[in-house]
Amino acid sequence: MSAANDNKLAFSVKEAGEALGVGRSTIFELLADGRLTRVKIGAKTVIPRSSLLALLGETPDAA
């Protein structure tokens, strides 16, 4: 993840895709497979930073 994202706690689907270098459809597949965790805030879906790091094997799975 880029230095600009180091302080973010959660990412939009688009931002998560950009951070991982994948497209939106891949993010939705990972969410559907349960490999990423989502949090709904009103109508917005965000993906916690911990979920992205866990996917990359950088932290224990927080899901």
PyMOL Python script that loads the backbone (N, CA, C, O; Angstrom):
from pymol import cmd

cmd.read_pdbstr("""\
ATOM      1  N   MET A   1       0.847  -1.182   0.000  1.00  0.00           N
ATOM      2  CA  MET A   1       0.000   0.000   0.000  1.00  0.00           C
ATOM      3  C   MET A   1       0.885   1.234   0.000  1.00  0.00           C
ATOM      4  O   MET A   1       2.007   1.213   0.507  1.00  0.00           O
ATOM      5  N   SER A   2       0.376   2.283  -0.562  1.00  0.00           N
ATOM      6  CA  SER A   2       1.174   3.496  -0.683  1.00  0.00           C
ATOM      7  C   SER A   2       1.247   4.248   0.639  1.00  0.00           C
ATOM      8  O   SER A   2       0.423   4.054   1.532  1.00  0.00           O
ATOM      9  N   ALA A   3       2.239   5.099   0.739  1.00  0.00           N
ATOM     10  CA  ALA A   3       2.426   5.892   1.952  1.00  0.00           C
ATOM     11  C   ALA A   3       1.222   6.784   2.224  1.00  0.00           C
ATOM     12  O   ALA A   3       0.902   7.053   3.382  1.00  0.00           O
ATOM     13  N   ALA A   4       0.553   7.243   1.177  1.00  0.00           N
ATOM     14  CA  ALA A   4      -0.628   8.093   1.348  1.00  0.00           C
ATOM     15  C   ALA A   4      -1.762   7.357   2.039  1.00  0.00           C
ATOM     16  O   ALA A   4      -2.620   7.985   2.660  1.00  0.00           O
ATOM     17  N   ASN A   5      -1.776   6.040   1.942  1.00  0.00           N
ATOM     18  CA  ASN A   5      -2.834   5.234   2.550  1.00  0.00           C
ATOM     19  C   ASN A   5      -2.457   4.676   3.916  1.00  0.00           C
ATOM     20  O   ASN A   5      -3.249   3.950   4.516  1.00  0.00           O
ATOM     21  N   ASP A   6      -1.284   4.990   4.417  1.00  0.00           N
ATOM     22  CA  ASP A   6      -0.800   4.415   5.671  1.00  0.00           C
ATOM     23  C   ASP A   6      -1.689   4.713   6.869  1.00  0.00           C
ATOM     24  O   ASP A   6      -1.728   3.920   7.810  1.00  0.00           O
ATOM     25  N   ASN A   7      -2.404   5.830   6.861  1.00  0.00           N
ATOM     26  CA  ASN A   7      -3.220   6.208   8.013  1.00  0.00           C
ATOM     27  C   ASN A   7      -4.697   5.889   7.845  1.00  0.00           C
ATOM     28  O   ASN A   7      -5.478   6.075   8.778  1.00  0.00           O
ATOM     29  N   LYS A   8      -5.091   5.413   6.674  1.00  0.00           N
ATOM     30  CA  LYS A   8      -6.500   5.103   6.434  1.00  0.00           C
ATOM     31  C   LYS A   8      -6.886   3.837   7.192  1.00  0.00           C
ATOM     32  O   LYS A   8      -6.139   2.859   7.216  1.00  0.00           O
ATOM     33  N   LEU A   9      -8.057   3.873   7.805  1.00  0.00           N
ATOM     34  CA  LEU A   9      -8.566   2.698   8.519  1.00  0.00           C
ATOM     35  C   LEU A   9      -9.410   1.811   7.623  1.00  0.00           C
ATOM     36  O   LEU A   9      -9.534   0.612   7.873  1.00  0.00           O
ATOM     37  N   ALA A  10      -9.995   2.395   6.574  1.00  0.00           N
ATOM     38  CA  ALA A  10     -10.856   1.639   5.673  1.00  0.00           C
ATOM     39  C   ALA A  10     -10.792   2.251   4.283  1.00  0.00           C
ATOM     40  O   ALA A  10     -10.473   3.427   4.109  1.00  0.00           O
ATOM     41  N   PHE A  11     -11.105   1.415   3.301  1.00  0.00           N
ATOM     42  CA  PHE A  11     -10.993   1.805   1.908  1.00  0.00           C
ATOM     43  C   PHE A  11     -12.304   1.533   1.174  1.00  0.00           C
ATOM     44  O   PHE A  11     -13.001   0.566   1.478  1.00  0.00           O
ATOM     45  N   SER A  12     -12.633   2.378   0.219  1.00  0.00           N
ATOM     46  CA  SER A  12     -13.757   2.081  -0.668  1.00  0.00           C
ATOM     47  C   SER A  12     -13.341   0.892  -1.534  1.00  0.00           C
ATOM     48  O   SER A  12     -12.173   0.503  -1.549  1.00  0.00           O
ATOM     49  N   VAL A  13     -14.303   0.324  -2.249  1.00  0.00           N
ATOM     50  CA  VAL A  13     -13.989  -0.792  -3.142  1.00  0.00           C
ATOM     51  C   VAL A  13     -12.950  -0.342  -4.176  1.00  0.00           C
ATOM     52  O   VAL A  13     -11.991  -1.063  -4.453  1.00  0.00           O
ATOM     53  N   LYS A  14     -13.144   0.837  -4.735  1.00  0.00           N
ATOM     54  CA  LYS A  14     -12.203   1.360  -5.724  1.00  0.00           C
ATOM     55  C   LYS A  14     -10.805   1.537  -5.119  1.00  0.00           C
ATOM     56  O   LYS A  14      -9.809   1.128  -5.716  1.00  0.00           O
ATOM     57  N   GLU A  15     -10.740   2.147  -3.935  1.00  0.00           N
ATOM     58  CA  GLU A  15      -9.447   2.372  -3.278  1.00  0.00           C
ATOM     59  C   GLU A  15      -8.765   1.054  -2.920  1.00  0.00           C
ATOM     60  O   GLU A  15      -7.546   0.927  -3.040  1.00  0.00           O
ATOM     61  N   ALA A  16      -9.554   0.073  -2.479  1.00  0.00           N
ATOM     62  CA  ALA A  16      -8.981  -1.229  -2.136  1.00  0.00           C
ATOM     63  C   ALA A  16      -8.372  -1.875  -3.375  1.00  0.00           C
ATOM     64  O   ALA A  16      -7.284  -2.449  -3.317  1.00  0.00           O
ATOM     65  N   GLY A  17      -9.080  -1.778  -4.491  1.00  0.00           N
ATOM     66  CA  GLY A  17      -8.550  -2.316  -5.741  1.00  0.00           C
ATOM     67  C   GLY A  17      -7.262  -1.631  -6.150  1.00  0.00           C
ATOM     68  O   GLY A  17      -6.309  -2.282  -6.579  1.00  0.00           O
ATOM     69  N   GLU A  18      -7.239  -0.324  -6.018  1.00  0.00           N
ATOM     70  CA  GLU A  18      -6.030   0.429  -6.356  1.00  0.00           C
ATOM     71  C   GLU A  18      -4.877   0.056  -5.429  1.00  0.00           C
ATOM     72  O   GLU A  18      -3.740  -0.088  -5.879  1.00  0.00           O
ATOM     73  N   ALA A  19      -5.162  -0.099  -4.146  1.00  0.00           N
ATOM     74  CA  ALA A  19      -4.124  -0.431  -3.176  1.00  0.00           C
ATOM     75  C   ALA A  19      -3.525  -1.815  -3.455  1.00  0.00           C
ATOM     76  O   ALA A  19      -2.325  -2.030  -3.278  1.00  0.00           O
ATOM     77  N   LEU A  20      -4.380  -2.752  -3.896  1.00  0.00           N
ATOM     78  CA  LEU A  20      -3.916  -4.108  -4.177  1.00  0.00           C
ATOM     79  C   LEU A  20      -3.452  -4.292  -5.615  1.00  0.00           C
ATOM     80  O   LEU A  20      -2.816  -5.293  -5.942  1.00  0.00           O
ATOM     81  N   GLY A  21      -3.771  -3.322  -6.477  1.00  0.00           N
ATOM     82  CA  GLY A  21      -3.403  -3.434  -7.878  1.00  0.00           C
ATOM     83  C   GLY A  21      -4.304  -4.381  -8.653  1.00  0.00           C
ATOM     84  O   GLY A  21      -3.869  -5.032  -9.603  1.00  0.00           O
ATOM     85  N   VAL A  22      -5.572  -4.451  -8.237  1.00  0.00           N
ATOM     86  CA  VAL A  22      -6.553  -5.300  -8.924  1.00  0.00           C
ATOM     87  C   VAL A  22      -7.790  -4.468  -9.240  1.00  0.00           C
ATOM     88  O   VAL A  22      -7.940  -3.349  -8.749  1.00  0.00           O
ATOM     89  N   GLY A  23      -8.667  -5.020 -10.056  1.00  0.00           N
ATOM     90  CA  GLY A  23      -9.880  -4.316 -10.439  1.00  0.00           C
ATOM     91  C   GLY A  23     -11.004  -4.493  -9.434  1.00  0.00           C
ATOM     92  O   GLY A  23     -10.920  -5.308  -8.516  1.00  0.00           O
ATOM     93  N   ARG A  24     -12.062  -3.708  -9.628  1.00  0.00           N
ATOM     94  CA  ARG A  24     -13.238  -3.771  -8.751  1.00  0.00           C
ATOM     95  C   ARG A  24     -13.863  -5.158  -8.743  1.00  0.00           C
ATOM     96  O   ARG A  24     -14.292  -5.641  -7.696  1.00  0.00           O
ATOM     97  N   SER A  25     -13.916  -5.799  -9.907  1.00  0.00           N
ATOM     98  CA  SER A  25     -14.542  -7.121  -9.964  1.00  0.00           C
ATOM     99  C   SER A  25     -13.781  -8.128  -9.106  1.00  0.00           C
ATOM    100  O   SER A  25     -14.388  -8.999  -8.484  1.00  0.00           O
ATOM    101  N   THR A  26     -12.469  -8.012  -9.072  1.00  0.00           N
ATOM    102  CA  THR A  26     -11.675  -8.902  -8.217  1.00  0.00           C
ATOM    103  C   THR A  26     -11.967  -8.639  -6.750  1.00  0.00           C
ATOM    104  O   THR A  26     -12.061  -9.575  -5.956  1.00  0.00           O
ATOM    105  N   ILE A  27     -12.112  -7.373  -6.386  1.00  0.00           N
ATOM    106  CA  ILE A  27     -12.448  -7.040  -4.996  1.00  0.00           C
ATOM    107  C   ILE A  27     -13.797  -7.651  -4.638  1.00  0.00           C
ATOM    108  O   ILE A  27     -13.945  -8.229  -3.561  1.00  0.00           O
ATOM    109  N   PHE A  28     -14.781  -7.532  -5.522  1.00  0.00           N
ATOM    110  CA  PHE A  28     -16.100  -8.118  -5.249  1.00  0.00           C
ATOM    111  C   PHE A  28     -16.029  -9.639  -5.162  1.00  0.00           C
ATOM    112  O   PHE A  28     -16.740 -10.235  -4.352  1.00  0.00           O
ATOM    113  N   GLU A  29     -15.195 -10.278  -5.968  1.00  0.00           N
ATOM    114  CA  GLU A  29     -15.002 -11.729  -5.867  1.00  0.00           C
ATOM    115  C   GLU A  29     -14.397 -12.102  -4.513  1.00  0.00           C
ATOM    116  O   GLU A  29     -14.833 -13.062  -3.877  1.00  0.00           O
ATOM    117  N   LEU A  30     -13.398 -11.346  -4.079  1.00  0.00           N
ATOM    118  CA  LEU A  30     -12.766 -11.609  -2.784  1.00  0.00           C
ATOM    119  C   LEU A  30     -13.754 -11.413  -1.639  1.00  0.00           C
ATOM    120  O   LEU A  30     -13.720 -12.153  -0.656  1.00  0.00           O
ATOM    121  N   LEU A  31     -14.623 -10.431  -1.761  1.00  0.00           N
ATOM    122  CA  LEU A  31     -15.664 -10.212  -0.755  1.00  0.00           C
ATOM    123  C   LEU A  31     -16.656 -11.380  -0.758  1.00  0.00           C
ATOM    124  O   LEU A  31     -17.041 -11.871   0.303  1.00  0.00           O
ATOM    125  N   ALA A  32     -17.067 -11.820  -1.940  1.00  0.00           N
ATOM    126  CA  ALA A  32     -18.030 -12.922  -2.054  1.00  0.00           C
ATOM    127  C   ALA A  32     -17.451 -14.227  -1.518  1.00  0.00           C
ATOM    128  O   ALA A  32     -18.172 -15.038  -0.936  1.00  0.00           O
ATOM    129  N   ASP A  33     -16.149 -14.431  -1.714  1.00  0.00           N
ATOM    130  CA  ASP A  33     -15.474 -15.641  -1.236  1.00  0.00           C
ATOM    131  C   ASP A  33     -15.162 -15.588   0.251  1.00  0.00           C
ATOM    132  O   ASP A  33     -14.742 -16.585   0.837  1.00  0.00           O
ATOM    133  N   GLY A  34     -15.368 -14.418   0.865  1.00  0.00           N
ATOM    134  CA  GLY A  34     -15.058 -14.270   2.281  1.00  0.00           C
ATOM    135  C   GLY A  34     -13.589 -14.031   2.572  1.00  0.00           C
ATOM    136  O   GLY A  34     -13.160 -14.090   3.724  1.00  0.00           O
ATOM    137  N   ARG A  35     -12.819 -13.762   1.529  1.00  0.00           N
ATOM    138  CA  ARG A  35     -11.384 -13.513   1.722  1.00  0.00           C
ATOM    139  C   ARG A  35     -11.108 -12.073   2.134  1.00  0.00           C
ATOM    140  O   ARG A  35     -10.038 -11.766   2.659  1.00  0.00           O
ATOM    141  N   LEU A  36     -12.074 -11.191   1.894  1.00  0.00           N
ATOM    142  CA  LEU A  36     -12.032  -9.816   2.391  1.00  0.00           C
ATOM    143  C   LEU A  36     -13.292  -9.574   3.200  1.00  0.00           C
ATOM    144  O   LEU A  36     -14.339 -10.166   2.937  1.00  0.00           O
ATOM    145  N   THR A  37     -13.180  -8.701   4.181  1.00  0.00           N
ATOM    146  CA  THR A  37     -14.301  -8.334   5.038  1.00  0.00           C
ATOM    147  C   THR A  37     -14.811  -6.959   4.625  1.00  0.00           C
ATOM    148  O   THR A  37     -14.029  -6.064   4.306  1.00  0.00           O
ATOM    149  N   ARG A  38     -16.121  -6.806   4.635  1.00  0.00           N
ATOM    150  CA  ARG A  38     -16.713  -5.507   4.317  1.00  0.00           C
ATOM    151  C   ARG A  38     -17.460  -4.983   5.535  1.00  0.00           C
ATOM    152  O   ARG A  38     -17.916  -5.748   6.385  1.00  0.00           O
ATOM    153  N   VAL A  39     -17.573  -3.680   5.596  1.00  0.00           N
ATOM    154  CA  VAL A  39     -18.384  -3.007   6.607  1.00  0.00           C
ATOM    155  C   VAL A  39     -19.274  -2.036   5.856  1.00  0.00           C
ATOM    156  O   VAL A  39     -18.791  -1.249   5.043  1.00  0.00           O
ATOM    157  N   LYS A  40     -20.562  -2.087   6.121  1.00  0.00           N
ATOM    158  CA  LYS A  40     -21.495  -1.153   5.497  1.00  0.00           C
ATOM    159  C   LYS A  40     -21.677   0.041   6.428  1.00  0.00           C
ATOM    160  O   LYS A  40     -21.975  -0.125   7.611  1.00  0.00           O
ATOM    161  N   ILE A  41     -21.499   1.221   5.896  1.00  0.00           N
ATOM    162  CA  ILE A  41     -21.751   2.462   6.618  1.00  0.00           C
ATOM    163  C   ILE A  41     -22.776   3.210   5.788  1.00  0.00           C
ATOM    164  O   ILE A  41     -22.442   3.866   4.801  1.00  0.00           O
ATOM    165  N   GLY A  42     -24.021   3.100   6.199  1.00  0.00           N
ATOM    166  CA  GLY A  42     -25.105   3.617   5.376  1.00  0.00           C
ATOM    167  C   GLY A  42     -25.141   2.826   4.085  1.00  0.00           C
ATOM    168  O   GLY A  42     -25.222   1.598   4.110  1.00  0.00           O
ATOM    169  N   ALA A  43     -25.081   3.513   2.961  1.00  0.00           N
ATOM    170  CA  ALA A  43     -25.093   2.850   1.657  1.00  0.00           C
ATOM    171  C   ALA A  43     -23.689   2.519   1.164  1.00  0.00           C
ATOM    172  O   ALA A  43     -23.528   1.847   0.145  1.00  0.00           O
ATOM    173  N   LYS A  44     -22.682   2.985   1.881  1.00  0.00           N
ATOM    174  CA  LYS A  44     -21.300   2.803   1.427  1.00  0.00           C
ATOM    175  C   LYS A  44     -20.696   1.519   1.989  1.00  0.00           C
ATOM    176  O   LYS A  44     -20.877   1.199   3.164  1.00  0.00           O
ATOM    177  N   THR A  45     -19.991   0.804   1.152  1.00  0.00           N
ATOM    178  CA  THR A  45     -19.241  -0.379   1.569  1.00  0.00           C
ATOM    179  C   THR A  45     -17.785   0.019   1.706  1.00  0.00           C
ATOM    180  O   THR A  45     -17.201   0.592   0.787  1.00  0.00           O
ATOM    181  N   VAL A  46     -17.197  -0.285   2.861  1.00  0.00           N
ATOM    182  CA  VAL A  46     -15.770  -0.042   3.045  1.00  0.00           C
ATOM    183  C   VAL A  46     -15.102  -1.348   3.460  1.00  0.00           C
ATOM    184  O   VAL A  46     -15.732  -2.238   4.032  1.00  0.00           O
ATOM    185  N   ILE A  47     -13.829  -1.434   3.160  1.00  0.00           N
ATOM    186  CA  ILE A  47     -13.048  -2.615   3.474  1.00  0.00           C
ATOM    187  C   ILE A  47     -11.984  -2.197   4.485  1.00  0.00           C
ATOM    188  O   ILE A  47     -11.146  -1.343   4.196  1.00  0.00           O
ATOM    189  N   PRO A  48     -12.023  -2.802   5.671  1.00  0.00           N
ATOM    190  CA  PRO A  48     -11.053  -2.424   6.701  1.00  0.00           C
ATOM    191  C   PRO A  48      -9.617  -2.707   6.261  1.00  0.00           C
ATOM    192  O   PRO A  48      -9.336  -3.699   5.588  1.00  0.00           O
ATOM    193  N   ARG A  49      -8.742  -1.833   6.651  1.00  0.00           N
ATOM    194  CA  ARG A  49      -7.307  -1.983   6.373  1.00  0.00           C
ATOM    195  C   ARG A  49      -6.814  -3.349   6.843  1.00  0.00           C
ATOM    196  O   ARG A  49      -6.027  -4.000   6.155  1.00  0.00           O
ATOM    197  N   SER A  50      -7.278  -3.782   8.014  1.00  0.00           N
ATOM    198  CA  SER A  50      -6.834  -5.066   8.566  1.00  0.00           C
ATOM    199  C   SER A  50      -7.184  -6.226   7.644  1.00  0.00           C
ATOM    200  O   SER A  50      -6.440  -7.203   7.568  1.00  0.00           O
ATOM    201  N   SER A  51      -8.314  -6.124   6.942  1.00  0.00           N
ATOM    202  CA  SER A  51      -8.718  -7.177   6.021  1.00  0.00           C
ATOM    203  C   SER A  51      -7.779  -7.240   4.814  1.00  0.00           C
ATOM    204  O   SER A  51      -7.417  -8.327   4.365  1.00  0.00           O
ATOM    205  N   LEU A  52      -7.391  -6.088   4.294  1.00  0.00           N
ATOM    206  CA  LEU A  52      -6.450  -6.056   3.175  1.00  0.00           C
ATOM    207  C   LEU A  52      -5.095  -6.622   3.587  1.00  0.00           C
ATOM    208  O   LEU A  52      -4.487  -7.396   2.848  1.00  0.00           O
ATOM    209  N   LEU A  53      -4.628  -6.233   4.765  1.00  0.00           N
ATOM    210  CA  LEU A  53      -3.338  -6.734   5.240  1.00  0.00           C
ATOM    211  C   LEU A  53      -3.390  -8.234   5.491  1.00  0.00           C
ATOM    212  O   LEU A  53      -2.430  -8.947   5.197  1.00  0.00           O
ATOM    213  N   ALA A  54      -4.504  -8.717   6.032  1.00  0.00           N
ATOM    214  CA  ALA A  54      -4.648 -10.157   6.289  1.00  0.00           C
ATOM    215  C   ALA A  54      -4.619 -10.930   4.963  1.00  0.00           C
ATOM    216  O   ALA A  54      -4.015 -12.000   4.883  1.00  0.00           O
ATOM    217  N   LEU A  55      -5.264 -10.397   3.940  1.00  0.00           N
ATOM    218  CA  LEU A  55      -5.242 -11.037   2.623  1.00  0.00           C
ATOM    219  C   LEU A  55      -3.813 -11.183   2.113  1.00  0.00           C
ATOM    220  O   LEU A  55      -3.469 -12.180   1.478  1.00  0.00           O
ATOM    221  N   LEU A  56      -2.998 -10.197   2.392  1.00  0.00           N
ATOM    222  CA  LEU A  56      -1.604 -10.208   1.953  1.00  0.00           C
ATOM    223  C   LEU A  56      -0.700 -10.999   2.896  1.00  0.00           C
ATOM    224  O   LEU A  56       0.494 -11.153   2.639  1.00  0.00           O
ATOM    225  N   GLY A  57      -1.275 -11.496   3.985  1.00  0.00           N
ATOM    226  CA  GLY A  57      -0.498 -12.277   4.937  1.00  0.00           C
ATOM    227  C   GLY A  57       0.390 -11.444   5.838  1.00  0.00           C
ATOM    228  O   GLY A  57       1.361 -11.948   6.401  1.00  0.00           O
ATOM    229  N   GLU A  58       0.059 -10.169   5.976  1.00  0.00           N
ATOM    230  CA  GLU A  58       0.884  -9.275   6.785  1.00  0.00           C
ATOM    231  C   GLU A  58       0.444  -9.195   8.240  1.00  0.00           C
ATOM    232  O   GLU A  58       1.205  -8.729   9.088  1.00  0.00           O
ATOM    233  N   THR A  59      -0.775  -9.645   8.545  1.00  0.00           N
ATOM    234  CA  THR A  59      -1.255  -9.672   9.921  1.00  0.00           C
ATOM    235  C   THR A  59      -2.147 -10.886  10.083  1.00  0.00           C
ATOM    236  O   THR A  59      -2.614 -11.445   9.091  1.00  0.00           O
ATOM    237  N   PRO A  60      -2.391 -11.300  11.306  1.00  0.00           N
ATOM    238  CA  PRO A  60      -3.367 -12.379  11.500  1.00  0.00           C
ATOM    239  C   PRO A  60      -4.730 -11.926  10.993  1.00  0.00           C
ATOM    240  O   PRO A  60      -5.052 -10.740  11.055  1.00  0.00           O
ATOM    241  N   ASP A  61      -5.518 -12.847  10.502  1.00  0.00           N
ATOM    242  CA  ASP A  61      -6.837 -12.532   9.966  1.00  0.00           C
ATOM    243  C   ASP A  61      -7.707 -11.944  11.053  1.00  0.00           C
ATOM    244  O   ASP A  61      -7.907 -12.562  12.099  1.00  0.00           O
ATOM    245  N   ALA A  62      -8.229 -10.746  10.810  1.00  0.00           N
ATOM    246  CA  ALA A  62      -9.080 -10.079  11.789  1.00  0.00           C
ATOM    247  C   ALA A  62     -10.550 -10.326  11.506  1.00  0.00           C
ATOM    248  O   ALA A  62     -11.414  -9.824  12.225  1.00  0.00           O
ATOM    249  N   ALA A  63     -10.838 -11.086  10.475  1.00  0.00           N
ATOM    250  CA  ALA A  63     -12.236 -11.309  10.092  1.00  0.00           C
ATOM    251  C   ALA A  63     -12.928 -12.287  11.012  1.00  0.00           C
ATOM    252  O   ALA A  63     -14.108 -12.581  10.825  1.00  0.00           O
TER     253      ALA A  63
END
""", "prot")
cmd.dss("prot")
cmd.show_as("cartoon", "prot")
cmd.util.cbc("prot")
cmd.orient("prot")
